[in-house]
Amino acid sequence: MFNIAVNNLVQSIGGNVYIPSLSLAASKNLAPLSLVERESGYLPLSTFRDYYTTEFNLNDVLQDKGVKFDIEADQPFCTFKRTSTVKTGRKLEGSLTRLFDAGVKSESEVIINAPFGAISSSEVNLQSLLSKIRLHKLNMCHELIGELSGNKWKALCVVTGVIKTTTDTVITANLNNSRDLDLGEDDSDEGESDDRKKISTIGTVVEAIVGSVADAGISTDHETTSERTLQLPAGTVLGYQVMELAITDEGAARLRVSHGLKGGFHLKSLAVQQANSSYSVKSYLAMLILSMGLTLIAAGYSSGKLKWKEP
């Protein structure tokens, strides 16, 4: 329920601007300067890029402790309220079954109401972050860096901004069909009709939230009228922005502010990497121009505009 509502929000404001919070539990580890692990790789016919929160922030992994970065004051961002209908599918079907101890039919329609209301943004001062990170090296012996370093598929990212709720919010979800939730047979009530073995599903929750259900504020009473609600406290982070860190063996770090500088670990030299990146771009352009020239020449001969001259 949480991730569906948050994904709707992020897609509404621009899917490439913010990364949606994975879960309510993960959102507690998100704030400006928090550290996020980025993992990427290849799948058949596609690539993937996933982000995972950590319990550390940038100051935790610096050699010099107590470095002060400038955090901008919270600013109004937008107001968001949306009611949407989705299909449960097999993934959500399993979540409902675990939550209600009952079988749930796939392809059921679920109505999700997410009245987030006023949303604010909180960001780090980017210029302050860029200038100060050049003056301080990372502690390469820190547990987090030690676990991620040397893996070419992973990078460490700094959270540069978040969007969050400003008031307490209640999210609800309802199954649209009263026959979509089935308790099955009960041996102690063999004489009851089939209709009494069905649960009324007005207000049924879509998904169990990762972590403690009680801490997340979900109602878990198994009632005939089985409405489930999720209460979010004010300040719940719904989406975030990151910049990747490019880190050398000696702990020097730079923020990835352009496509020419990739994030990652154990780079021999940031200057060498930038030079190689510039060389690669020039080589690509040269090959592109050569290829276009050969294509035009071949097209000229095939059309008869150009003719081969015998020596």
Number of C-alpha atoms within 10 A of each C-alpha: 21 23 16 17 23 21 18 17 21 20 14 11 12 10 13 9 13 20 20 25 27 19 18 20 17 16 19 15 18 26 22 23 21 21 28 24 17 20 17 14 12 10 8 5 5 7 9 9 11 11 19 15 20 15 13 15 18 19 17 18 20 18 16 13 11 9 13 10 20 13 17 14 10 13 12 13 14 13 12 16 12 14 14 13 15 15 15 22 13 14 10 22 20 19 18 22 18 14 17 20 12 16 16 22 19 16 14 21 17 22 22 24 19 24 16 25 15 15 21 17 20 21 21 19 16 14 10 13 19 16 12 13 18 12 10 16 19 22 18 19 12 13 10 18 18 11 10 18 19 15 12 14 15 20 24 24 26 21 22 21 24 25 28 23 22 18 15 13 16 16 20 23 25 22 26 17 13 14 15 18 24 20 15 12 12 10 7 7 10 10 8 11 9 11 9 10 16 18 20 21 21 18 19 24 29 27 22 21 19 13 12 11 14 9 10 18 16 20 15 15 12 13 11 11 13 20 20 21 22 22 16 20 15 14 16 22 28 27 22 24 19 24 19 23 21 24 27 20 15 14 21 20 24 22 20 18 13 8 8 15 19 21 23 24 23 15 20 12 15 17 11 11 16 14 13 13 16 14 12 13 13 12 11 12 12 12 12 11 11 11 11 12 12 11 11 11 12 12 13 13 12 11 9 9 9 12 10 7 5 4 3
